[in-house]
Each structure stands twice: as C-alpha cells, then as structure tokens.
Amino acid sequence: MRRSCKIVLTITATTIFASAALCAAGPIIFPPASSFDRGRPLTLTATAGEKPEWISLFFRTTATAEFAARPMETDQAGGYAATLRGDELNADRLEYYLAFKIQGQIRYLPEDVPARFYSASPSA
C-alpha cells in the first residue's frame, strides 16, 4: 500500500537551490542548499502534511567523521526547525540528511542514505 507523506524543507542561507524528490512513502519537496556562510548559523525548517512522530537532522563536516543528530523542534508556524551553530560550520564541506518517522516507518532524505548525502560548501 502506498502511503502519502509531505515534507517541505526550506534552508535559510544566502543561496538556496530547490529540487524535488520522491520518498518511498510518497512525494517529498526538499530544497537542499549547495552552499552556506562559513561561521554563520544555518537554520533548516520543515513542514509535514502528516504529523511525523519525530524529525531529525543528521550532519557532519570535513572536520568530523561521525554524524551528529539535531532534533527538529516545533516552530511558531507549526513546522519544524533546527539550527546549526556558526562554530559547527567552520569547514570546507557540510554533509547532511533528514530522518523522520511517519506511521511507524522511518524514512530518509535523500532516500538512498547512506550511499548518498546532501552536501554544501562555503559561499565564495
């Protein structure tokens, strides 16, 4: 049975690039950023058409080998948000992915985690 879910993730940064993806649970709109401002906070927000049990952002930089997890907290608009601190973004590359649980099933963006992650580099 095909289940539907909708996650919209907006990256607040100097440069935003949008793309569409499909997850196994249904359509997902996710505009990943390809760049970030080194040393400045980066806030990521998500909205879900169906309330997830949880949403977490996993991230690492070239300075760290392991992914760190950041739960996305409910924001004032009824969506979800997580902020990476500026001191966490003093590197040459950021890799990240989103994990969420809806209807008892865990899903990932991009879908093929751990074979691929979203990545961003510092702005010029």
VOBA-1610 file (N, C-alpha, C; in pm, whole numbers, padded with zeros to 5 digits, always signed):
BEGIN
Met+00084-00117+00000Met+00000+00000+00000Met+00089+00124+00000Arg+00057+00216-00088Arg+00133+00341-00097Arg+00082+00439+00007Arg+00171+00490+00088Arg+00134+00587+00190Arg+00178+00724+00143Ser+00106+00824+00186Ser+00146+00958+00144Ser+00206+01034+00261Cys+00308+01109+00230Cys+00367+01199+00328Cys+00417+01320+00253Lys+00423+01430+00321Lys+00472+01552+00258Lys+00563+01622+00357Ile+00687+01640+00318Ile+00783+01713+00398Ile+00834+01826+00310Val+00831+01946+00360Val+00886+02059+00287Val+00997+02115+00373Leu+01117+02117+00320Leu+01231+02166+00396Leu+01285+02290+00328Thr+01296+02398+00402Thr+01349+02523+00349Thr+01478+02553+00421Ile+01584+02573+00347Ile+01713+02605+00405Ile+01726+02757+00404Thr+01750+02816+00520Thr+01771+02960+00530Thr+01921+02985+00519Ala+01962+03036+00406Ala+02104+03063+00381Ala+02112+03166+00270Thr+02232+03207+00237Thr+02250+03305+00131Thr+02201+03250-00002Thr+02233+03124-00031Thr+02196+03064-00157Thr+02106+02944-00131Ile+01994+02939-00200Ile+01902+02827-00185Ile+01879+02767-00323Phe+01895+02637-00335Phe+01868+02566-00458Phe+01755+02469-00431Ala+01656+02463-00519Ala+01542+02376-00498Ala+01547+02257-00591Ser+01500+02144-00539Ser+01484+02025-00621Ser+01371+01943-00561Ala+01317+01854-00640Ala+01210+01769-00590Ala+01262+01628-00578Ala+01209+01556-00482Ala+01247+01416-00462Ala+01122+01338-00426Leu+01127+01210-00446Leu+01018+01123-00404Leu+01072+01026-00301Cys+00998+01007-00194Cys+01039+00907-00097Cys+00948+00787-00115Ala+00983+00675-00054Ala+00903+00554-00067Ala+00763+00573-00009Ala+00747+00670+00080Ala+00618+00694+00143Ala+00532+00792+00064Gly+00582+00850-00042Gly+00505+00946-00121Gly+00588+01066-00160Pro+00524+01169-00219Pro+00600+01285-00268Pro+00660+01367-00154Ile+00781+01413-00177Ile+00853+01496-00080Ile+00914+01613-00157Ile+00898+01731-00106Ile+00960+01850-00164Ile+01071+01892-00069Phe+01193+01899-00121Phe+01309+01926-00036Phe+01408+02013-00110Pro+01418+02141-00079Pro+01515+02227-00146Pro+01649+02231-00071Pro+01744+02141-00104Pro+01872+02144-00033Pro+01960+02260-00076Ala+02039+02310+00016Ala+02133+02419-00014Ala+02264+02359-00062Ser+02327+02422-00160Ser+02458+02376-00206Ser+02570+02460-00146Ser+02533+02567-00073Ser+02636+02649-00008Ser+02585+02702+00124Phe+02680+02745+00206Phe+02648+02804+00337Phe+02752+02912+00366Asp+02722+02998+00461Asp+02816+03103+00501Asp+02900+03049+00616Arg+03029+03033+00591Arg+03120+02977+00691Arg+03113+03059+00820Gly+03098+02991+00932Gly+03096+03056+01063Gly+02966+03124+01100Arg+02863+03115+01014Arg+02734+03177+01045Arg+02629+03069+01064Pro+02532+03088+01154Pro+02428+02987+01178Pro+02348+02956+01052Leu+02303+02835+01043Leu+02220+02789+00932Leu+02096+02724+00992Thr+01979+02779+00963Thr+01854+02725+01015Thr+01783+02647+00906Leu+01744+02527+00939Leu+01671+02441+00846Leu+01531+02422+00902Thr+01431+02435+00817Thr+01293+02420+00861Thr+01221+02318+00774Ala+01125+02252+00831Ala+01047+02152+00759Ala+00900+02166+00796Thr+00813+02134+00702Thr+00670+02123+00731Thr+00625+01988+00679Ala+00530+01929+00747Ala+00483+01796+00709Ala+00333+01798+00690Gly+00287+01739+00580Gly+00144+01728+00555Gly+00078+01632+00654Glu+00154+01536+00701Glu+00109+01440+00801Glu+00206+01449+00917Lys+00154+01463+01039Lys+00241+01484+01154Lys+00332+01364+01178Pro+00463+01387+01172Pro+00557+01279+01200Pro+00570+01255+01350Glu+00611+01134+01385Glu+00640+01105+01525Glu+00762+01184+01568Trp+00859+01199+01477Trp+00978+01279+01501Trp+01046+01311+01369Ile+01125+01418+01369Ile+01210+01455+01255Ile+01345+01495+01313Ser+01453+01443+01254Ser+01588+01479+01299Ser+01675+01512+01180Leu+01764+01605+01201Leu+01866+01642+01103Leu+01996+01575+01148Phe+02064+01507+01057Phe+02194+01448+01083Phe+02294+01522+00997Phe+02409+01561+01054Phe+02505+01642+00981Phe+02647+01614+01027Arg+02741+01641+00936Arg+02884+01635+00969Arg+02958+01727+00873Thr+03078+01768+00914Thr+03163+01849+00828Thr+03291+01772+00801Thr+03376+01831+00717Thr+03505+01767+00689Thr+03590+01757+00816Ala+03557+01832+00918Ala+03632+01829+01044Ala+03589+01713+01134Thr+03477+01649+01104Thr+03427+01539+01188Thr+03396+01417+01103Ala+03421+01300+01158Ala+03395+01175+01085Ala+03252+01125+01110Glu+03203+01146+01229Glu+03071+01095+01267Glu+02963+01200+01246Phe+02843+01153+01216Phe+02728+01242+01205Phe+02678+01278+01344Ala+02638+01401+01361Ala+02572+01448+01483Ala+02423+01457+01452Ala+02340+01435+01551Ala+02195+01443+01532Ala+02142+01568+01600Arg+02050+01634+01534Arg+01984+01752+01588Arg+01834+01733+01571Pro+01760+01713+01680Pro+01614+01702+01666Pro+01557+01832+01612Met+01460+01822+01526Met+01393+01941+01475Met+01277+01970+01568Glu+01277+02088+01626Glu+01175+02131+01721Glu+01060+02199+01649Thr+00941+02194+01709Thr+00825+02262+01652Thr+00849+02412+01655Asp+00823+02479+01542Asp+00841+02625+01537Asp+00705+02694+01550Gln+00706+02828+01550Gln+00583+02905+01570Gln+00482+02887+01458Ala+00528+02850+01339Ala+00438+02833+01225Ala+00378+02693+01219Gly+00412+02608+01318Gly+00360+02472+01318Gly+00446+02375+01241Gly+00560+02423+01193Gly+00655+02336+01124Gly+00762+02291+01221Tyr+00878+02258+01167Tyr+00989+02208+01246Tyr+01115+02283+01206Ala+01206+02305+01302Ala+01328+02380+01274Ala+01445+02325+01354Ala+01564+02332+01294Ala+01690+02301+01360Ala+01793+02401+01311Thr+01877+02449+01401Thr+01980+02546+01365Thr+02118+02488+01392Leu+02204+02497+01291Leu+02344+02462+01310Leu+02416+02589+01350Arg+02493+02583+01457Arg+02565+02700+01506Arg+02677+02737+01410Gly+02718+02862+01412Gly+02826+02908+01327Gly+02955+02832+01350Asp+02987+02800+01477Asp+03111+02728+01505Asp+03107+02583+01453Glu+02989+02533+01420Glu+02977+02400+01360Glu+02998+02405+01208Leu+03003+02525+01153Leu+03014+02543+01008Leu+03144+02610+00967Asn+03252+02580+01037Asn+03384+02632+01001Asn+03463+02522+00931Ala+03412+02474+00820Ala+03474+02365+00746Ala+03457+02388+00597Asp+03519+02302+00518Asp+03512+02315+00373Asp+03394+02243+00311Arg+03324+02162+00390Arg+03212+02088+00335Arg+03118+02044+00447Leu+02990+02050+00418Leu+02886+02004+00509Leu+02809+01892+00439Glu+02792+01779+00508Glu+02707+01671+00458Glu+02592+01657+00555Tyr+02472+01632+00503Tyr+02357+01623+00591Tyr+02246+01539+00528Tyr+02158+01491+00613Tyr+02038+01421+00568Tyr+01930+01437+00673Leu+01809+01408+00633Leu+01693+01421+00720Leu+01637+01281+00744Ala+01600+01252+00867Ala+01532+01127+00900Ala+01403+01163+00971Phe+01296+01091+00939Phe+01167+01118+01003Phe+01089+00988+01014Lys+00997+00985+01110Lys+00915+00866+01131Lys+00769+00904+01116Ile+00701+00839+01020Ile+00558+00860+00996Ile+00492+00723+00986Gln+00380+00707+01053Gln+00304+00583+01053Gln+00393+00463+01088Gly+00482+00483+01184Gly+00567+00375+01231Gly+00683+00339+01141Gln+00700+00410+01029Gln+00809+00381+00936Gln+00908+00496+00931Ile+01036+00461+00936Ile+01142+00562+00928Ile+01180+00582+00782Arg+01187+00708+00742Arg+01222+00746+00605Arg+01341+00841+00610Tyr+01411+00851+00498Tyr+01529+00936+00489Tyr+01522+01023+00364Leu+01584+01140+00373Leu+01608+01226+00259Leu+01754+01264+00259Pro+01831+01236+00156Pro+01785+01165+00038Pro+01751+01020+00070Glu+01672+00960-00017Glu+01623+00824+00008Glu+01733+00720+00017Asp+01843+00742-00054Asp+01947+00640-00060Asp+02058+00658+00043Val+02026+00720+00157Val+02120+00725+00270Val+02145+00580+00311Pro+02264+00534+00332Pro+02391+00604+00349Pro+02476+00611+00224Ala+02425+00567+00110Ala+02505+00573-00013Ala+02529+00717-00059Arg+02438+00807-00024Arg+02448+00947-00068Arg+02389+01037+00039Phe+02448+01156+00052Phe+02400+01259+00144Phe+02388+01389+00066Tyr+02312+01485+00119Tyr+02314+01620+00064Tyr+02446+01682+00110Ser+02500+01773+00029Ser+02625+01838+00068Ser+02621+01985+00029Ala+02699+02062+00103Ala+02710+02206+00077Ala+02853+02249+00105Ser+02896+02352+00035Ser+03029+02411+00053Ser+03013+02557+00092Pro+03117+02616+00151Pro+03107+02758+00188Pro+03085+02845+00064Ser+03009+02954+00082Ser+02988+03051-00026Ser+03121+03118-00056Ala+03128+03166-00176Ala+03253+03234-00220Ala+03266+03369-00156
//
